[in-house]
Each structure stands twice: as structure tokens, then as C-alpha cells.
Amino acid sequence: SSVSISLVPPSSQLCPGRLLCCVLHFSPAQEQLRWFQGRQELTGHLVATNVISNRDWTQQVLVLLET
């Protein structure tokens, strides 16, 4: 599997920045992706894709967190 985290800059001063996490080629599909700040889980302002199946029997998911 591979994981990448990148900062998506704000498109304007009114729009917050976002962190994008891409998890590719993982298996099994029951994996969970959660964001933490210190020991506190961040649950608000999250947008996630459904788990997407690849042709090689692995999965991928994208999760966006507004900062």
C-alpha cells in the first residue's frame, strides 16, 4: 500500500486550506482512515470517497480534511 498526504491551498481567503490523504493499493477493504490532532480525533469537515476497488484486487480511498 502507499499513503500520501498533501496540502491543497485555499482557493480564496474565505476558503480554508485542506489536507488530502490518498491511500492506494491496500487490502482488505475494511481499512479505516482517521485524522488526529495530537490525541484528539478530528471528525468535522471531512469528505471521503467510498472505497474504490482496483483491477488488481486492491482498494483505494481519498479523504479530505478542511483545516
C-alpha positions in Angstrom: 0.0 0.0 0.0 1.0 3.6 -0.3 -0.1 6.7 1.5 0.4 10.3 0.5 -0.7 13.5 2.3 -0.7 16.8 0.6 -1.8 20.4 1.4 -4.4 21.8 -1.0 -4.0 25.6 -0.7 -7.1 27.7 -0.2 -8.7 29.0 -3.4 -9.6 32.3 -1.7 -9.2 34.0 1.6 -12.7 32.8 2.5 -12.0 29.1 1.7 -9.9 27.2 4.2 -6.9 25.1 3.2 -7.4 21.3 3.0 -5.3 18.3 3.7 -5.8 15.4 1.2 -4.8 11.9 2.1 -4.7 9.3 -0.6 -4.4 5.6 0.4 -3.7 3.4 -2.6 -3.4 -0.3 -3.2 -4.5 -1.6 0.2 -6.3 -4.8 1.2 -8.6 -5.8 2.9 -11.3 -3.2 2.1 -12.2 -2.8 5.8 -9.3 -0.4 6.5 -10.2 2.9 8.3 -8.7 6.3 7.8 -8.9 8.8 10.7 -7.3 12.2 11.2 -5.9 13.2 14.6 -4.5 16.4 16.1 -2.4 15.2 19.0 -4.5 12.6 20.6 -7.9 14.1 19.6 -9.7 12.6 16.6 -10.9 15.2 14.1 -14.3 14.3 12.9 -15.8 17.5 11.5 -15.2 18.9 8.0 -14.3 15.6 6.4 -15.1 14.5 2.9 -14.3 10.9 1.8 -14.8 8.8 -1.2 -16.2 5.3 -0.9 -13.6 2.6 -1.0 -12.8 2.0 -4.7 -11.8 -1.4 -6.0 -8.9 -1.7 -8.4 -8.4 -4.3 -11.1 -5.6 -6.0 -9.1 -8.0 -6.8 -6.1 -6.7 -3.9 -4.0 -8.6 -0.8 -3.0 -8.1 2.9 -2.7 -9.7 5.8 -0.8 -9.3 9.6 -0.7 -10.1 11.7 2.4 -10.2 15.5 2.5 -10.0 17.4 5.8 -10.6 21.2 5.9 -8.1 23.0 8.1 
